[in-house]
Structure formats: C-alpha cells, structure tokens
C-alpha cells in the first residue's frame, strides 16, 4: 500500500487494504533485544501515569488538598495525557522519531522531579499535567516498533512491545505503594526522574533514526486526524471496540480498591498492592494477541477478547463477599479482564497500523485518545455507582460498556471489515 499524500491536510485513502504482506519501507527483522528494549522503555514511561493513583491519600494530606479536590491528582495527569495524544503524538509523522521521543521523555522526567519537590497543590497539579504530556512518548515508541517490523510479523512485534506497556501499568500501583510504605511518596517521583534520565541516554544509544517522509504543516496534521476517524471504518470500529472495554477496565480498577479496603475484606494498602500485582498476569495477553493477529484470527480473537470482560465482571460475584473464595474469584476476574483488554488493544493496533506508515502516529493518537476518554468516563461513573449501590451497581454498569461494544461488533457480520490476515 503506497503512502498517500497528506500535504494539504486531506484524509488519506483509508479504504480496506489487501491481505498481501507489505513490509514498511526499509523494514528488517527486529531483533529480540530491540523488542525487549522497546517494551521496557514503554513500561517505565507509562508507569509515570499511574504512580500517583494509590498515593492520593498521603499526597493530598501533605499538600493540603481537600477530599473533594484530591481526585485532581489523578485527573490532571489524565488530562495531560489526553492533550499529549492529540497534540504531541502526531508529530511522530513529521519529525525524526528518536529525537522526538528523547524530548518528550525529558519533559516527563522534569515534571516527575517537580512533583517530588512540590510544596503546594498548584505546583503539584501543574507538574501532574506535564507528567501526563511527557508520558505520551510511549505512543510514539509503539508506532516506531510497528514501522521497524515487516507486515508479516508486525502483530508479534507490537504485541511484545505492548506487553511491556501493560506490565508497566499493572506494576506501577503496587510499586508506588510498596516504596511509599518503606520510605515516603516523594521518593517514588525522584526515582522515576532518575530512571527517565537513564532512559534518554539509552534511547540515544539503542534506537535507530527514523525520519518520516510526510511534508505538511502542523495544523494540517491535526486537522487530518479528525478526517482519519471519519474516513476509516477500520480505525473507527477498532477505537470504539477498545473504548467499550477500557471504560469497564477503568471502572473496575477505580472501584475494586474501595471494595477491598471496605468492611467485607478490610485490606491494608499493602494487601491491595498485592492484589494489583496478581492482576498484572493479564499482561501476557499482548504477545498472544499479536500472534493471533499475524495468523489471521483477528475477528474470532476480537469476539473472545470482548466477551471475556463482562464475563470477568460477572465472575466477581461468585461466593460470599469477604470469603477466601470470593477473593480468589476477584483475582481471577481481574486477570481475565486485563487479559481481554490487552488482547483487544493489540488486535486493534495490528489492524490500524496496517493501514499506512505515513500517518501511523496520527492513527495511534486518535485510537488511544478515543478509548482513553472512555476510560475517564468509566472511572467517574464507577466512583458514583459504587458510592450509591456498592459493588453490584458498579459491576452492573461496568458490564454495560462491553455489552454495547459487542453489539456494535456484530455489525461486522453484516458488513465485514477487510483486514490483513482477517479470515
């Protein structure tokens, strides 16, 4: 598939692509070492988004934030990430990728340092916004990995890199909790700032130079993102599939700590961290999803991944709440939910990255921004549902999101998506 011109900000031709493998220009076999490095880098960077979530209590207490305003600690990071997805990630289609990645990581590292030394709520919240913007470096790294891979093994490469990203998401919360229990919350931010400095050096030494061929103005680039969503049925459907799952995922991980800390389980912060650590096992779905996509199983794998999320939420109601058995099924539900979300994410990225190399970063920005917004909705609705109706209301509403996604997915059997490797 040839790279379409986007010099006038027009939407590229996003018609269904053929199933014939077409390697990215100059693509060579990606070494296992490079895949491991990309996965590790993604995990370390994305963790910056989630370190503050289990630390809202001690941070707000020390900085003098009210209970009503404490949620801004997480919200400002999410807002920054959304801004970065829409305004920074598309630059990967315009500027040399390695230098751009280093610059964005540097911004995130500086913001983590400022968070660690913050002495006022305004200072911390401003730095949290910049932490979110700096964390979008991962969404430049993932399209770079797709560009380096051939079409025949792109799903495997992206899946392996995404496994690192998901491990970073899953481990960030327990790591932050354990470090704070041993030291104090500021140490988490200082340690991450140091890691970002080391990572910048490593990126400079390890990653190849990649200069995009697109020649267009920045604002034309941004305008083309909306056109991409409108013109590409593949991008639109895959983004909305993932949005339905990510809303349920965010709802679950917002409310389950409240359930575990409540009277039924009465868990400590350390115990909740261990629960989150067990849930990280779902990250193994990323390479599995990538391999299924490469073998042409995108459609059935999507159905399984999407159906697993509501099933996981239903599973959490087995047994008497507070019993050992109910805790076991809660862990199993967390693993299955994370498995389904991760698998579907990789399947979606495998599909959208096959649409064209020239606008891969813009496609990824639209894709991620869509379901990230749904995740913010899921978190907000989950907190409200749990406050008013407990775990039953939260999971019931949580199941509605993937149920709607599955109904939308059934439209593929009326008018199938023509994807590379889709059977």
KOLNUNU-410938 format. One record per residue (C-alpha): residue number from 1; z, x, y; residue in one letter. Coordinates in nm, 4 decimals. Each point is the difference from the previous one (the first is absolute). Layout:
// residues N
NODE  miti         z         x         y  torvex
NODE   NUM         Z         X         Y       A
...
***
This chain:
// residues 423
NODE  miti         z         x         y  torvex
NODE     1    0.0000    0.0000    0.0000       X
NODE     2   -0.1045    0.1578    0.3228       X
NODE     3    0.2440    0.0195    0.2888       X
NODE     4   -0.0941   -0.2556    0.2592       X
NODE     5   -0.0126    0.0725    0.3681       X
NODE     6    0.2942   -0.1185    0.2047       X
NODE     7   -0.0948    0.1671    0.3253       X
NODE     8   -0.0161   -0.3280    0.1908       X
NODE     9    0.3202   -0.1399   -0.1541       X
NODE    10   -0.1961   -0.2365   -0.2231       X
NODE    11    0.1438   -0.1008   -0.3329       X
NODE    12   -0.1593    0.2012   -0.2779       X
NODE    13   -0.1808   -0.1712   -0.2800       X
NODE    14    0.2770   -0.1035   -0.2344       X
NODE    15   -0.2096   -0.1790   -0.2560       X
NODE    16    0.0988    0.0446   -0.3644       X
NODE    17   -0.0643    0.3486   -0.1243       X
NODE    18   -0.1726    0.0905   -0.3200       X
NODE    19    0.1888    0.1213   -0.3017       X
NODE    20   -0.1810    0.3328   -0.0171       X
NODE    21    0.2371    0.2888    0.0653       X
NODE    22   -0.0630    0.1686    0.3308       X
NODE    23    0.2184    0.2978    0.0797       X
NODE    24    0.1182    0.0614    0.3505       X
NODE    25   -0.2160    0.2580    0.1758       X
NODE    26    0.1025    0.3417   -0.1235       X
NODE    27    0.2620   -0.1425   -0.2366       X
NODE    28    0.1199    0.2414   -0.2687       X
NODE    29    0.2478   -0.0518   -0.2817       X
NODE    30    0.3426   -0.0295    0.1592       X
NODE    31    0.2490    0.2429   -0.1516       X
NODE    32    0.3251   -0.1246   -0.1464       X
NODE    33    0.1867    0.2243    0.2433       X
NODE    34   -0.1683   -0.1569    0.3039       X
NODE    35    0.0684   -0.3531   -0.1296       X
NODE    36    0.3655    0.0935   -0.0528       X
NODE    37    0.0220    0.1421    0.3512       X
NODE    38   -0.1553   -0.3101    0.1560       X
NODE    39    0.2345   -0.2263   -0.1983       X
NODE    40    0.3053    0.2049    0.1005       X
NODE    41   -0.1039    0.0069    0.3658       X
NODE    42   -0.0493   -0.3775    0.0029       X
NODE    43    0.3407   -0.0564   -0.1585       X
NODE    44    0.1821    0.2259    0.2462       X
NODE    45   -0.1675   -0.1537    0.3043       X
NODE    46    0.0295   -0.3667   -0.0961       X
NODE    47    0.3694    0.0472   -0.0803       X
NODE    48    0.0614    0.0359    0.3762       X
NODE    49   -0.0765   -0.3715    0.0330       X
NODE    50    0.2801   -0.1035   -0.2348       X
NODE    51    0.2872    0.2456    0.0486       X
NODE    52    0.1580   -0.2199    0.2664       X
NODE    53    0.0001   -0.3233   -0.2018       X
NODE    54    0.3200    0.0637   -0.1990       X
NODE    55    0.1582    0.1737    0.3030       X
NODE    56   -0.0193   -0.2904    0.2449       X
NODE    57    0.3780   -0.0494   -0.0226       X
NODE    58    0.1208    0.3521    0.0862       X
NODE    59   -0.2772    0.0585    0.2574       X
NODE    60    0.0636   -0.3233    0.1886       X
NODE    61    0.3773    0.0561   -0.0078       X
NODE    62   -0.0194    0.3524    0.1411       X
NODE    63   -0.2621   -0.0798    0.2662       X
NODE    64    0.1623   -0.3267    0.1056       X
NODE    65   -0.2695   -0.2436   -0.1088       X
NODE    66    0.1131   -0.3583   -0.0502       X
NODE    67   -0.0465   -0.1743   -0.3342       X
NODE    68   -0.2760   -0.2105    0.1537       X
NODE    69   -0.1870    0.3086    0.1217       X
NODE    70    0.0611    0.2189   -0.3072       X
NODE    71   -0.3178   -0.1281   -0.1635       X
NODE    72   -0.2011    0.1721    0.2747       X
NODE    73    0.0717    0.3320   -0.1731       X
NODE    74   -0.2413   -0.0983   -0.2772       X
NODE    75   -0.2243   -0.2245    0.2091       X
NODE    76   -0.0924    0.2714    0.2527       X
NODE    77   -0.1117    0.2304   -0.2817       X
NODE    78   -0.2141   -0.2788   -0.1449       X
NODE    79   -0.1518   -0.0755    0.3404       X
NODE    80   -0.0837    0.3671    0.0466       X
NODE    81   -0.1621    0.0162   -0.3409       X
NODE    82   -0.2129   -0.3047    0.0795       X
NODE    83   -0.1091    0.1558    0.3297       X
NODE    84   -0.0914    0.3216   -0.1788       X
NODE    85   -0.2021   -0.1813   -0.2660       X
NODE    86   -0.2129   -0.1699    0.2636       X
NODE    87   -0.0256    0.2757    0.2615       X
NODE    88    0.0485    0.3354   -0.1783       X
NODE    89   -0.1366   -0.0379   -0.3546       X
NODE    90   -0.3573   -0.0859    0.1185       X
NODE    91   -0.0152    0.3429    0.1657       X
NODE    92   -0.0448    0.1409   -0.3510       X
NODE    93   -0.3592   -0.1265    0.0213       X
NODE    94   -0.0495    0.1907    0.3256       X
NODE    95    0.1985    0.3257    0.0004       X
NODE    96    0.0482    0.2868   -0.2441       X
NODE    97    0.2486   -0.1346   -0.2540       X
NODE    98    0.2221    0.3013   -0.0683       X
NODE    99    0.0782    0.0606    0.3669       X
NODE   100    0.0587   -0.3719    0.0587       X
NODE   101    0.2406   -0.0196   -0.2938       X
NODE   102    0.1962    0.3017    0.1283       X
NODE   103    0.0246   -0.1516    0.3478       X
NODE   104    0.1255   -0.3366   -0.1244       X
NODE   105    0.2536    0.1643   -0.2339       X
NODE   106    0.1258    0.2083    0.2952       X
NODE   107    0.0550   -0.3182    0.1997       X
NODE   108    0.1959   -0.1536   -0.2852       X
NODE   109    0.2099    0.3134   -0.0509       X
NODE   110    0.0884    0.0201    0.3694       X
NODE   111    0.0930   -0.3679   -0.0016       X
NODE   112    0.2304    0.0526   -0.3012       X
NODE   113    0.1721    0.2832    0.1865       X
NODE   114    0.0529   -0.2200    0.3054       X
NODE   115    0.1402   -0.2747   -0.2258       X
NODE   116    0.2503    0.2480   -0.1383       X
NODE   117    0.1290    0.1027    0.3445       X
NODE   118   -0.0184   -0.3487    0.1563       X
NODE   119    0.3103   -0.0986    0.1959       X
NODE   120   -0.1067   -0.3440    0.1228       X
NODE   121   -0.1708   -0.3057   -0.1506       X
NODE   122   -0.3010    0.0328    0.2314       X
NODE   123   -0.0538    0.3633   -0.0978       X
NODE   124    0.0216   -0.0771   -0.3714       X
NODE   125   -0.2235   -0.3079    0.0142       X
NODE   126   -0.2666    0.1861    0.1995       X
NODE   127    0.0007    0.2808   -0.2544       X
NODE   128   -0.0146   -0.2558   -0.2847       X
NODE   129   -0.3209   -0.1353    0.1514       X
NODE   130   -0.1485    0.3516   -0.0012       X
NODE   131    0.1213    0.0588   -0.3572       X
NODE   132   -0.2101   -0.2980   -0.1047       X
NODE   133   -0.3068    0.1278    0.1851       X
NODE   134    0.0427    0.3495   -0.1468       X
NODE   135    0.0295   -0.1381   -0.3530       X
NODE   136   -0.3591   -0.1281   -0.0011       X
NODE   137   -0.1100    0.3519   -0.0945       X
NODE   138    0.0204   -0.1266   -0.3587       X
NODE   139   -0.2791   -0.2481    0.0719       X
NODE   140   -0.2248    0.2865    0.1098       X
NODE   141    0.0895    0.2040   -0.3083       X
NODE   142   -0.0879   -0.2783   -0.2459       X
NODE   143   -0.3589   -0.0511    0.1292       X
NODE   144   -0.0372    0.3790    0.0039       X
NODE   145    0.0898    0.0052   -0.3691       X
NODE   146   -0.2593   -0.2711   -0.0627       X
NODE   147   -0.2597    0.2011    0.1909       X
NODE   148    0.0698    0.3151   -0.2034       X
NODE   149   -0.0448   -0.1874   -0.3306       X
NODE   150   -0.3233   -0.1085   -0.1612       X
NODE   151   -0.0633   -0.3709   -0.0440       X
NODE   152    0.0453    0.0334   -0.3755       X
NODE   153    0.3656    0.1107    0.0252       X
NODE   154    0.0981   -0.1278    0.3448       X
NODE   155    0.2352   -0.2603   -0.1450       X
NODE   156    0.1890    0.2621   -0.2009       X
NODE   157    0.0350    0.2327    0.2992       X
NODE   158    0.1084   -0.2735    0.2409       X
NODE   159    0.2367   -0.1416   -0.2622       X
NODE   160    0.1705    0.3341   -0.0535       X
NODE   161    0.0363    0.0575    0.3741       X
NODE   162    0.1333   -0.3535    0.0476       X
NODE   163    0.2583    0.0604   -0.2711       X
NODE   164    0.1483    0.2697    0.2239       X
NODE   165    0.0018   -0.2402    0.2927       X
NODE   166    0.1755   -0.2707   -0.2025       X
NODE   167    0.2572    0.2462   -0.1345       X
NODE   168    0.0722    0.0993    0.3605       X
NODE   169    0.0546   -0.3643    0.0945       X
NODE   170    0.2220   -0.0716   -0.2995       X
NODE   171    0.2107    0.3180    0.0188       X
NODE   172    0.0479    0.0106    0.3779       X
NODE   173    0.2700   -0.2684    0.0053       X
NODE   174    0.2241    0.1457   -0.2736       X
NODE   175   -0.0489    0.3534    0.1336       X
NODE   176    0.1077   -0.1100    0.3486       X
NODE   177    0.3009   -0.1847   -0.1419       X
NODE   178    0.1136    0.2925   -0.2151       X
NODE   179   -0.0429    0.2558    0.2813       X
NODE   180    0.1937   -0.2177    0.2425       X
NODE   181    0.2787   -0.0488   -0.2532       X
NODE   182    0.0297    0.3798   -0.0358       X
NODE   183   -0.0508    0.0935    0.3670       X
NODE   184   -0.1011   -0.2360    0.2844       X
NODE   185   -0.3096   -0.2007    0.0937       X
NODE   186   -0.1276    0.2544    0.2552       X
NODE   187   -0.0468    0.2623   -0.2739       X
NODE   188   -0.2683   -0.2195   -0.1598       X
NODE   189   -0.2113    0.0150    0.3161       X
NODE   190    0.0548    0.3734    0.0572       X
NODE   191   -0.0977    0.0786   -0.3599       X
NODE   192   -0.3181   -0.2050    0.0294       X
NODE   193   -0.0961    0.1722    0.3268       X
NODE   194    0.0249    0.3377   -0.1746       X
NODE   195   -0.2067   -0.1290   -0.2927       X
NODE   196   -0.2719   -0.1176    0.2405       X
NODE   197   -0.0236    0.3509    0.1539       X
NODE   198   -0.0431    0.1538   -0.3461       X
NODE   199   -0.2552   -0.2674   -0.0890       X
NODE   200   -0.2123    0.0742    0.3092       X
NODE   201   -0.0269    0.3639   -0.1104       X
NODE   202   -0.0853   -0.1062   -0.3555       X
NODE   203   -0.2712   -0.2416    0.1205       X
NODE   204   -0.1538    0.2796    0.2059       X
NODE   205   -0.0101    0.2292   -0.3036       X
NODE   206   -0.0965   -0.2443   -0.2749       X
NODE   207   -0.2224   -0.2779    0.1316       X
NODE   208   -0.3736    0.0556    0.0492       X
NODE   209   -0.1712   -0.0660    0.3313       X
NODE   210   -0.1728   -0.3370    0.0178       X
NODE   211   -0.2091   -0.0884    0.3058       X
NODE   212   -0.1273   -0.3602    0.0130       X
NODE   213   -0.3664   -0.0542    0.0791       X
NODE   214    0.0594   -0.3093    0.2165       X
NODE   215   -0.0781    0.0384    0.3685       X
NODE   216    0.1402   -0.2899    0.1989       X
NODE   217    0.2445   -0.0819    0.2749       X
NODE   218    0.3627   -0.0707   -0.0848       X
NODE   219   -0.0001   -0.3562    0.1341       X
NODE   220   -0.3191   -0.0768   -0.1906       X
NODE   221    0.1827    0.1290   -0.3063       X
NODE   222    0.2866   -0.2417    0.0572       X
NODE   223   -0.2328   -0.2941    0.0633       X
NODE   224   -0.1814    0.0710   -0.3235       X
NODE   225    0.3229   -0.0527   -0.1980       X
NODE   226    0.0047   -0.3717    0.0740       X
NODE   227   -0.3687   -0.0186   -0.0897       X
NODE   228    0.0739    0.1720   -0.3307       X
NODE   229    0.2554   -0.2647   -0.0937       X
NODE   230   -0.2409   -0.2804    0.0887       X
NODE   231   -0.3100    0.1477   -0.1634       X
NODE   232    0.1504    0.1371   -0.3223       X
NODE   233    0.0991   -0.2574   -0.2586       X
NODE   234    0.1310    0.2783   -0.2236       X
NODE   235    0.2292    0.1413    0.2706       X
NODE   236    0.1185   -0.3432    0.1094       X
NODE   237    0.0884   -0.1179   -0.3507       X
NODE   238    0.1663    0.3224   -0.1125       X
NODE   239    0.2097    0.0135    0.3187       X
NODE   240    0.1177   -0.3599   -0.0415       X
NODE   241    0.0730    0.0477   -0.3720       X
NODE   242    0.2254    0.2924    0.0845       X
NODE   243    0.1547   -0.1843    0.2955       X
NODE   244    0.1172   -0.2803   -0.2303       X
NODE   245    0.1744    0.2521   -0.2268       X
NODE   246    0.1431    0.2189    0.2756       X
NODE   247    0.1635   -0.3007    0.1665       X
NODE   248    0.1848   -0.0709   -0.3267       X
NODE   249    0.0820    0.3707   -0.0439       X
NODE   250    0.1523    0.0249    0.3495       X
NODE   251    0.1916   -0.3238   -0.0494       X
NODE   252    0.1452    0.1269   -0.3270       X
NODE   253    0.1129    0.3394    0.1316       X
NODE   254    0.1429   -0.1568    0.3162       X
NODE   255    0.2127   -0.2523   -0.1867       X
NODE   256    0.0960    0.1674   -0.3286       X
NODE   257    0.2426    0.2444    0.1708       X
NODE   258    0.1747   -0.3055    0.1497       X
NODE   259    0.0256   -0.1555   -0.3459       X
NODE   260    0.1321    0.3209   -0.1574       X
NODE   261    0.2561    0.0562    0.2760       X
NODE   262    0.1141   -0.3639   -0.0177       X
NODE   263    0.2796   -0.1539   -0.2048       X
NODE   264   -0.2071   -0.0351   -0.3190       X
NODE   265   -0.0505    0.3756   -0.0477       X
NODE   266    0.2223    0.1563    0.2708       X
NODE   267   -0.1933    0.3302   -0.0084       X
NODE   268    0.0644    0.2974    0.2264       X
NODE   269   -0.2692    0.1720    0.2060       X
NODE   270   -0.0285    0.2674   -0.2675       X
NODE   271   -0.0442   -0.2582   -0.2758       X
NODE   272   -0.2751   -0.1745    0.1980       X
NODE   273   -0.1683    0.3382    0.0453       X
NODE   274   -0.0014    0.0451   -0.3776       X
NODE   275   -0.1569   -0.3451   -0.0389       X
NODE   276   -0.2786    0.0988    0.2424       X
NODE   277   -0.0445    0.3237   -0.1938       X
NODE   278   -0.0519   -0.1954   -0.3232       X
NODE   279   -0.2594   -0.2186    0.1720       X
NODE   280   -0.2031    0.3103    0.0862       X
NODE   281   -0.1257    0.0018   -0.3594       X
NODE   282   -0.2644   -0.2514    0.1133       X
NODE   283   -0.1821    0.2829    0.1798       X
NODE   284   -0.1559    0.1044   -0.3337       X
NODE   285   -0.2433   -0.2883    0.0541       X
NODE   286   -0.2030    0.1972    0.2554       X
NODE   287   -0.1806    0.2376   -0.2397       X
NODE   288   -0.0286   -0.2787   -0.2589       X
NODE   289   -0.1687   -0.2270    0.2537       X
NODE   290   -0.2361    0.2773    0.1033       X
NODE   291   -0.1108    0.0639   -0.3559       X
NODE   292   -0.0548   -0.3703   -0.0668       X
NODE   293   -0.2186   -0.0198    0.3106       X
NODE   294   -0.2074    0.2991   -0.1113       X
NODE   295   -0.0572   -0.1683   -0.3366       X
NODE   296   -0.1363   -0.3140    0.1635       X
NODE   297    0.3030   -0.2234   -0.0508       X
NODE   298    0.0617   -0.0862    0.3665       X
NODE   299   -0.0145   -0.3781   -0.0382       X
NODE   300    0.2291   -0.0477   -0.3048       X
NODE   301    0.2373    0.2713    0.1236       X
NODE   302    0.0264   -0.1797    0.3341       X
NODE   303    0.0906   -0.3273   -0.1714       X
NODE   304    0.2717    0.1707   -0.2063       X
NODE   305    0.1419    0.1870    0.2994       X
NODE   306    0.0133   -0.3099    0.2192       X
NODE   307    0.1511   -0.2206   -0.2706       X
NODE   308    0.2711    0.2558   -0.0791       X
NODE   309    0.1666   -0.0390    0.3433       X
NODE   310    0.1006   -0.3688   -0.0213       X
NODE   311    0.0926    0.0562   -0.3651       X
NODE   312    0.2312    0.2843    0.1075       X
NODE   313    0.1743   -0.2263    0.2519       X
NODE   314    0.0467   -0.2747   -0.2582       X
NODE   315    0.1423    0.2558   -0.2433       X
NODE   316    0.2876    0.0793    0.2375       X
NODE   317    0.1545   -0.3433   -0.0637       X
NODE   318    0.0654    0.0579   -0.3698       X
NODE   319    0.3658    0.0243   -0.0932       X
NODE   320    0.3153   -0.0770    0.1943       X
NODE   321   -0.0114    0.1616    0.3421       X
NODE   322    0.2423    0.2911    0.0121       X
NODE   323   -0.0090    0.0715   -0.3730       X
NODE   324   -0.1218    0.3254   -0.1509       X
NODE   325   -0.3005   -0.1800   -0.1460       X
NODE   326   -0.0983   -0.1415    0.3397       X
NODE   327    0.0178    0.3510    0.1477       X
NODE   328   -0.2302    0.1279   -0.2750       X
NODE   329   -0.2576   -0.2722    0.0699       X
NODE   330    0.0267    0.0680    0.3739       X
NODE   331   -0.0918    0.3628   -0.0662       X
NODE   332   -0.2827   -0.1098   -0.2307       X
NODE   333   -0.1233   -0.2423    0.2652       X
NODE   334    0.0031    0.2755    0.2632       X
NODE   335   -0.2014    0.2327   -0.2249       X
NODE   336   -0.2577   -0.2684   -0.0897       X
NODE   337   -0.0347   -0.1105    0.3628       X
NODE   338   -0.0511    0.3577    0.1200       X
NODE   339   -0.2425    0.0589   -0.2873       X
NODE   340   -0.2155   -0.2996    0.0946       X
NODE   341   -0.0017    0.0831    0.3711       X
NODE   342   -0.0887    0.3654   -0.0542       X
NODE   343   -0.2702   -0.0715   -0.2564       X
NODE   344   -0.1685   -0.2570    0.2237       X
NODE   345    0.0164    0.2344    0.3000       X
NODE   346   -0.1871    0.2714   -0.1869       X
NODE   347   -0.2545   -0.2469   -0.1379       X
NODE   348   -0.0625   -0.1195    0.3550       X
NODE   349   -0.0376    0.3489    0.1417       X
NODE   350   -0.2359    0.0956   -0.2816       X
NODE   351   -0.2168   -0.2990    0.0948       X
NODE   352    0.0005    0.0458    0.3771       X
NODE   353   -0.0459    0.3777   -0.0123       X
NODE   354   -0.3224   -0.0547   -0.1954       X
NODE   355   -0.1526   -0.1866    0.2943       X
NODE   356   -0.0905    0.3089    0.2016       X
NODE   357    0.1354    0.3410    0.1011       X
NODE   358   -0.0956   -0.0191    0.3692       X
NODE   359    0.2550   -0.2722    0.0793       X
NODE   360    0.2569    0.0601   -0.2732       X
NODE   361    0.2926    0.0573    0.2386       X
NODE   362   -0.0743   -0.3168    0.1962       X
NODE   363   -0.0219   -0.1983   -0.3228       X
NODE   364    0.3345    0.1415   -0.1120       X
NODE   365    0.1554   -0.0740    0.3390       X
NODE   366   -0.1055   -0.3653   -0.0157       X
NODE   367    0.1081   -0.0282   -0.3633       X
NODE   368    0.3451    0.1490    0.0570       X
NODE   369    0.0637   -0.1775    0.3314       X
NODE   370   -0.0766   -0.3380   -0.1583       X
NODE   371    0.2512    0.0202   -0.2801       X
NODE   372    0.2556    0.1912    0.2070       X
NODE   373    0.0090   -0.2959    0.2396       X
NODE   374    0.0534   -0.2282   -0.2991       X
NODE   375    0.2869    0.2236   -0.1093       X
NODE   376    0.1695   -0.0443    0.3375       X
NODE   377   -0.0323   -0.3779   -0.0431       X
NODE   378    0.1457    0.0226   -0.3516       X
NODE   379    0.3023    0.1971    0.1225       X
NODE   380    0.0706   -0.2449    0.2822       X
NODE   381   -0.0425   -0.3087   -0.2183       X
NODE   382    0.2048    0.1558   -0.2789       X
NODE   383    0.2984    0.0641    0.2252       X
NODE   384   -0.0112   -0.3579    0.1272       X
NODE   385   -0.0409   -0.1476   -0.3492       X
NODE   386    0.2871    0.2013   -0.1463       X
NODE   387    0.2306   -0.0949    0.2881       X
NODE   388   -0.0723   -0.3699   -0.0484       X
NODE   389   -0.0515   -0.0391   -0.3744       X
NODE   390    0.1006    0.3227   -0.1723       X
NODE   391   -0.1996    0.1735   -0.2709       X
NODE   392   -0.1587   -0.3225   -0.1230       X
NODE   393   -0.1630   -0.0789    0.3353       X
NODE   394   -0.1045    0.3605    0.0537       X
NODE   395   -0.1771    0.0353   -0.3346       X
NODE   396   -0.1532   -0.3479    0.0174       X
NODE   397   -0.1611    0.0812    0.3348       X
NODE   398   -0.0851    0.3477   -0.1261       X
NODE   399   -0.1985   -0.1477   -0.2890       X
NODE   400   -0.2038   -0.2138    0.2374       X
NODE   401   -0.1729    0.3039    0.1533       X
NODE   402   -0.1568    0.1399   -0.3206       X
NODE   403   -0.0665   -0.3541   -0.1230       X
NODE   404   -0.2190   -0.0600    0.3049       X
NODE   405   -0.1609    0.3393   -0.0578       X
NODE   406   -0.0836   -0.0935   -0.3587       X
NODE   407   -0.1594   -0.3258    0.1131       X
NODE   408   -0.2131    0.1968    0.2430       X
NODE   409   -0.0864    0.2484   -0.2763       X
NODE   410   -0.1359   -0.2819   -0.2202       X
NODE   411   -0.2844   -0.0310    0.2492       X
NODE   412   -0.1452    0.3160   -0.1533       X
NODE   413   -0.0906   -0.2012   -0.3087       X
NODE   414   -0.2069   -0.2307    0.2188       X
NODE   415   -0.1651    0.2809    0.1926       X
NODE   416    0.0822    0.3369   -0.1623       X
NODE   417    0.0514    0.3134    0.2055       X
NODE   418   -0.2574    0.2635   -0.0924       X
NODE   419    0.2019    0.3183   -0.0202       X
NODE   420   -0.0726    0.3414   -0.1494       X
NODE   421    0.1271   -0.0168   -0.3541       X
NODE   422    0.0790   -0.3719    0.0131       X
NODE   423   -0.0757   -0.1685   -0.3272       X
***
